[in-house]
Amino acid sequence: MTEFSDQIILPEQGQSAGVAVSLESPRSLGGEAWRRIVRKPATFICLIVVAAYVCVSLLTFTPIFDKRIEEPLSADKSYAPPALHHTWPDGTTTLAPACWFGLDFEGRSVFWRVLYGTRTALLITVFASAISLSIGAALGLLAGYFGGWIDDLITWLFSTVSSIPWLLMVIALAWVIQNNQSLNAGAAPSRLEVIFGGTTSIILALGFTDWVGLCRLIRGEVLRLRDLDFVVAARAIGLGHGRILFRHILPNTFHLVIITFSLGAVSYVQVEVILAFLGLGVTSKPSWGRMIDDSKLELLRGVWWEVTAATVAIFILCLALNILGDALRDALDPKLHGAR
Amino acid sequence: MAKPLLELRNLTVGFDTNRGEIRPVQNVSFSIFPGQTLAIVGESGCGKSVTALSILRLIPSPPGKVLGGQVLLEGRDLLGLSEREMRAVRGKDIAMIFQEPMTSLNPVFTVGEQIVEAVRLHQHVSVKQAYQIAEEAMHDVGIADPGKRVHEYPHRLSGGMRQRIMIAMALSCQPKLLIADEPTTALDVTIQSQILELLRKLQREKGMSILLITHDLGVVAENADTVGVMYASRLTEFATVEDLFDHPLHPYTEGLFRSVPKLGQRSERLVTIPGAVPNPARFPSGCKFHPRCPRARQAASGTPAQNVVQVQVPGEKFAVPATCARDEPVLREVAVGHWAACHLIDSFAAAPLTTPSLEHRRTVIAEAI
């Protein structure tokens, strides 16, 4: 009898389990998700496109851009259609990328201004997301984990915020913040203002209104996680609330944060355009929304290139972000695994 | 006589629900001595797990709260400690393993990171030393190649391996008491026996006490020194494992034994206890077992009619002695070292009201089974 049970015990303790596991090296959940994303050509291309946009936006922080987005290239400081070559004031004609997308109403290069628009779009996306995701995640965690009156308060807060039409609130907030800023217009721009180039009002408006969705998602997920054994186990080994929240629960909700970020980025790029169209957009620096706003009346006179350039730039970025967001959700949501 | 490691004295736990307050643990008292294994058995929903969780003060609060009693660890009342002091007790003095190994490890961290977290919480060691301790603990619980396995994520391990990791994590700080809440229920049978054997081995080596929560009488027979039987929030019987299996005194315990198939005994169908564990929101009056109790029905037939009460349960109507339906029996020492709570035990009314406590070790070592 004793021998028999020994024979049963051996495989689990020793060889068979050991062999089965050591065939592959350990891989983290993030690593698995990454592999799933880069395996599909479409999502891989989208990843490269988004990376290219990010690179361009980083390049705009170099000084070469400052001059090129303002310098008039046409003699009469007016529109010129797209052209491969440009004749400079001294009479020489060279291949000029600056003129490939035409010139705007002040004779400035649409090419450089579209590239600069990437910076505005990504500034808004990154910082508005940072604000809204941190608020959403923090409140969602607190509400779900502690429950009780904290949950009641936060639920009341996001129910109230979400019952006000979102765009209306963004517009109102952006307008208030912008007017507040223009009161201090006389002072010299601080370093922060130079970097953000008038996007602060939009960033703050979006950041403080768009946290509701993530807050709801995370609250629900934390309610589920809170009663799972590994959280009880973490308390049973003596961890405090802070460590449990940030080390055990938050990482388990990261997939929601990443997905919300990738899908939210698309709407931030679009909202910038809408706000600019309503005259609440970026005032001091080129942005896609402002370019479309600037040239909307001239469209009737046949000036199509400025609108087109900005729209195509938005279109490609949004398409890539959307596909990437879907792929991320597929890769990170365990329920969809195997379903293809 | 040695001092008990852990003493529960009249522990009562309440939960606020929308149908009023329920009490899943009522007046539970018992003691565990160093190196002893105490098993708590009972059907699902009888309050075993809540008892275990309230020792560590882990019941979700609100809605749960301890309404009364004491939990004494080496004489110190855990219920009086601050949350900070309690955190130092959890994991260090009392550790716990859970029923479901699939969900009791965090999926986003490697098993090593999780053991190291537990180690570094209670011991001042470097990360490198903590990993060494983790690997030793994993070796102790029979995991082959721990140096490599520490970097594994939980989803790559089987249920049995994960339960071993949980045990390694619980034991990494050398607790004095290990609470094992149905540690083998979710595992298949061969793995069950391995895990139990592992627990016995580790108990011998490290001399810790084990509070074993289970509904499996086979597990009790093989592992426990002393046994408490719980029914509907109360301890109904407490004795050494030999005593309890040789002569169970409470009709509920008898019913539990009858519902287990025996080797070499041919029977058409297993005897079951009629009915189900009552809902804590609607406990019956008197002895909570009387609507299901065969002994009460028998006793009623020989009792004069004025001392009998009619009981209506779904599909049946029968008589039980009035005391059973009216007075709730409390645990009394009906024989030396044997506690039970039943009015129909002969010596019950005269038996002393002592606190269940037995410094007993099983004589038969179960290795041969």
Interface residues (C-beta under 8 A of the other chain):
Chain A: M1 T2 S5 I8 I9 E12 Q13 G14 Q15 A17 G18 V21 S22 P26 R27 S28 L29 G147 G148 D227 L228 D229 F230 V232 A233 A234 R235 A236 I237 G238 L239 G240 R247 H248 P251 N252 F254
Chain B: L53 L56 L58 P60 P62 R87 A88 V89 R90 G91 K92 A95 M96 F98 Q99 E100 T103 S104 L105 N106 P107 V108 F109 T110 E117 A118 L121 H122 G142 I143 A144 D145 K148 R149 H151 E152 Y153 H155 R156 L157 S158 G160 M161 M166 M169 A170 C173 T190 I191 S193 Q194 E197 E367 A368 I369
